[in-house]
């Protein structure tokens, strides 16, 4: 009986502390697979956590401990959308995929065929440009 009470208490405490920790995150984004996994080091601000619901293809926003926000923007995509509509971090490493090297790993814009040694470049609408 004590084990059940302890487990129940820990479950309730975890749920409460989780919701307090990410109080700025809407309920719709609390199941985001990257919630709490991204960080940002700033010399001018102490960062609390990423406001993952404010992500876009080219930006991410962090909540600072003083309740101000810091947004990072890029001219190249930082994120791609999954089938649930969540913006996920794009892996910007060259990936070995069979006979090809691709970049980035999700929706590649550059492909190099190792057998034919042909380099293919695609635009944002997946049309081959070279």
Buried (B, 14 or more C-beta within 10 A) or exposed (E): EEEEEEEEEEEEEEEEEBEEEBEBBEEEBEEBEBBEEBEBEEEEBEBBBBBBBBBEBEBBBBBBEEEEEBEEEEEEBBBBEEEEEBBBBBEBEBBEEEEBBBBBBBEBBBBBEEEEEEEBEBEEEEEEEE
